[in-house]
Amino acid sequence: MLKLAKSFHNLSIRYKLFIPLLAVMLIIIASQFVMRGFNSESVEETNNWINIAGRNRSLSIKILSLSQQIAHGDQSAKKELGTTIAELETALRVLQLGGEVVFNNKVVHLKPVESSVLPLFNTLQKDWQAYQDQILKINTESFGKYTPAQQRVIIQKAVAANNKFTATSNFIIEKVNLTNRASQQKVAEMRRLVILSNVFILLLVIYIFWKYAFRPLHKLSEVANNMVLGNLEEVLDIDQKDEIGRIANATAELAYNLKEVKTFVKHLGQGNYDVQLEMETKNRVIAEGSLFMTLVVARDRLRQLMEENQKQTWTSHGLAEFGDTLSAGNTDLKDLTSSVISQLVKYMNGNQGGLFLLNEIKETADKPAQKQLELVSCYGYSEKRRKDRKILLDDNFGGGLLGQALIEKGTIHQIKVPADYFEVSLGMDEIANGNILIVPLISNQVEIGVLEIGSFIEFENHQIEFVENLADRIASTILNIQAGVKTTYLLMEAEEQKDILQAQEEEMRQNVEELRSIHEVMEKKQKELELQNQRIKSSELVLKKALKQLGEQKIELEETNEILHAQEEEMRQNVEELISTQEALALKSKNLEHQNKFITTSIYYAQNIQQAILPSREDLLSLLKGGFVIYRPKDIVSGDFYWLSRVEGKVIVAAVDCTGHGVPGAFMSMIGNTLLNQIINEKKATDPADILRLLDKSIYEDLNQQKTSNREGMDVCLCVIEYEQDKAKVMYGGAKRGLYYYHKDNLEELKGDRFSIGGWQSYTEKYFTSKELILDVGDRVYLSSDGFVDTPNPKRKSMGTKRLRQILQTSASLSMNEQQTAVENALNNFQQDAEQRDDILLIGVEL
């Protein structure tokens, strides 16, 4: 029995439920079929027996009636009487022995009479025999010989026999009915027993359903609900080997896996991308497309994104750091390149590096023109390397890898160079088993030089891209410095040429004066000759004397004429030299114009970059109910910029005024924009004081202001706007910039802190505060730089804060677009054609 129970326990759930149900259905159907069949057959046989017995009574009465008719002389009833007697005898025989009989035109099959009724049936046979004897007496011809009294006696005996036969039949029928009722009672009891057994089996099935289906499913439902609520600690106590058991095991395993996934995701959320799943630690195969594989892929992707972000941050920080060095205004190439190469080798974790500039050796009588790379700055080079500073270039084969990189205009990266394979020439030195990075310095297709870095650590792709980007900036800076030096030299040369031309012009003017004097002398002598000719005509003697004197004067005139020709030739040569000098100056002026155009184009490109990082009008309107920005750079690029973002449901807007304007100010604005993105969008800082403190610290550290004389900085006006039903909470922080706000028809001002961002003062000595305003929806706030109030008019008088407040107050009732137009018109009317002093920035925000 235990083995059977164990086998049933191990069955599949469909068999555990199907087998009991099938058993119940079969038992119920069989019992109902048997009971219904037995009951129907028993009742039908009893009814047929009683009907036949009842018909026998009718036949007995009919026989008596026919006998009486015959007794009164109706002989036609004899035939019918015989048929009825035969029919009755047949019925009695079938009732006793069983068989088939026709009843109501239907063949009825009867079983033999039961033993309990058999004695009564024998009595009925005797009664029928006695009754039949009396009927036969009436039916015989001798009946007519009897006297009427005897006939009456015979008829009376026949009636009495009929009554007795009928009474016995009735008694037998009643006995059969009693037996039938007893049998029906037994059937009812059997039916109740069957019903009870069916109920028991049904309860057993219900118990099986509850034990193996309903209770485990309910437990599974509770555990699933708890899992949905995050409770993964509950234990499933379902010990089944069927489908529900497998589901329970799978659910328990799912809970365990979800618990592991929860821990795994928690580590990922904390930034631990080196966490591993248990399956990984046990070197188990993770199925493709599974949740674990998805998590592993997500972790690897997050790690990759973190590494890429770190690389981008490293690259951005490096470009900003080197950008400060390159834009510091140092025009000493040796000092600048020495600082750059030393800083670059350290930043790249290299071991040595050098910067070579391309020079041209002019053609001489014995040597053709040649190009050479000259080492101008190095870090970690040997003494021999520093002494041999120049490398001649060959157009076909270059000068080692350095020259080849310059000829191919591409980066050369050699890794893991073995000592026994070949030695890689770094410029004019060697390094074995190292990694070499050689990047050409090219700006606008102009070859400047080569940058070379050697390291025992292999350079990564982002480091190579960083050096390539930095090489462009270094090349551009060197080209600008060289252009500046060349421009200075050309200007000095032009000044010298100007002085020479002025001297030559003065000399030529003197020559012209001398020529004019000589011409006057010649005219005077010509007049004297004419006078002498007249005198010759008057006197031959005088003529001879005059001819002699004239010959002498002719010789003198010829000498004077030769002198004039020589002076004329000299003046012609001076004029040609002047024309050549003018052409050289024109060419130099054209070169200067080209360089100026190139620099201006670069600045305009920088303007496009700066415009790209500024929020668009669509960004402004998507985050704010309404607003405007008045942004007018003094030069092509601006030192002022504005910043806008949404973080955690809060809108953050800032107006920033960087030190200076033009290109230096634009560099500071790029740094400020990048730092605000890091502090607010990445670090999720939303308190104005914290934002200003982190911004000040980053500027101070990134510009290395603690070790250098760099004192660049910025003034900031920053607002954090958060909506609460029909109110707006404005958190304000200012670094030397105040905030104007329009509330209840009045324009008010909040003063900022007295510290700037960056500058000479350390961030540890500064303290920034946050101020809170609760304003109504529809109120306005205004953020600005100092360029607006410093705008001059033609008399060089500044607009001033009082006039700005008056403009904002009088136009606050207008829409934002109308107010922007009104403020710009007021600014234009005040400034007129006066030159702008500083960058102008004014932001209006409608809450």
HELIX and SHEET records of a PDB file:
HELIX    1   1 LEU A    2  HIS A    9  1                                   8    
HELIX    2   2 ILE A   13  ALA A   71  1                                  59    
HELIX    3   3 ALA A   77  LEU A   97  1                                  21    
HELIX    4   4 LEU A  118  ASN A  139  1                                  22    
HELIX    5   5 GLU A  141  LYS A  145  5                                   5    
HELIX    6   6 PRO A  148  PHE A  209  1                                  62    
HELIX    7   7 TRP A  210  PHE A  214  3                                   5    
HELIX    8   8 ARG A  215  VAL A  228  1                                  14    
HELIX    9   9 GLU A  243  GLY A  269  1                                  27    
HELIX   10  10 GLU A  278  THR A  281  1                                   4    
HELIX   11  11 LEU A  291  LEU A  326  1                                  36    
HELIX   12  12 LEU A  333  TYR A  347  1                                  15    
HELIX   13  13 GLU A  383  LYS A  387  1                                   5    
HELIX   14  14 GLY A  400  GLU A  408  1                                   9    
HELIX   15  15 ASN A  461  SER A  538  1                                  78    
HELIX   16  16 GLU A  540  ILE A  613  1                                  74    
HELIX   17  17 ARG A  617  LEU A  623  1                                   7    
HELIX   18  18 GLY A  662  LEU A  676  1                                  15    
HELIX   19  19 ASN A  677  GLU A  682  3                                   6    
HELIX   20  20 PRO A  688  ASP A  702  1                                  15    
HELIX   21  21 TYR A  763  GLU A  765  5                                   3    
HELIX   22  22 GLY A  800  SER A  811  1                                  12    
HELIX   23  23 MET A  816  GLN A  831  1                                  16    
SHEET    1   A 2 GLY A  99  PHE A 103  0                                        
SHEET    2   A 2 LYS A 106  LEU A 110 -1                                        
SHEET    1   B 6 LYS A 390  LEU A 392  0                                        
SHEET    2   B 6 GLN A 370  TYR A 379 -1                                        
SHEET    3   B 6 GLN A 352  ILE A 361 -1                                        
SHEET    4   B 6 VAL A 446  SER A 455 -1                                        
SHEET    5   B 6 ASN A 435  SER A 443 -1                                        
SHEET    6   B 6 ILE A 412  GLN A 414 -1                                        
SHEET    1   C 2 VAL A 424  LEU A 426  0                                        
SHEET    2   C 2 ASP A 429  ILE A 431 -1                                        
SHEET    1   D 5 GLY A 626  ARG A 632  0                                        
SHEET    2   D 5 ILE A 840  GLU A 846 -1                                        
SHEET    3   D 5 ARG A 780  SER A 784 -1                                        
SHEET    4   D 5 LEU A 739  HIS A 743 -1                                        
SHEET    5   D 5 ASN A 746  LEU A 750 -1                                        
SHEET    1   E 5 ASP A 640  VAL A 647  0                                        
SHEET    2   E 5 LYS A 650  CYS A 658 -1                                        
SHEET    3   E 5 GLY A 713  GLU A 724 -1                                        
SHEET    4   E 5 LYS A 727  ALA A 735 -1                                        
SHEET    5   E 5 LYS A 771  ASP A 776 -1                                        
SHEET    1   F 4 ASP A 640  VAL A 647  0                                        
SHEET    2   F 4 LYS A 650  CYS A 658 -1                                        
SHEET    3   F 4 GLY A 713  GLU A 724 -1                                        
SHEET    4   F 4 ILE A 757  GLY A 758 -1                                        
END                                                                             
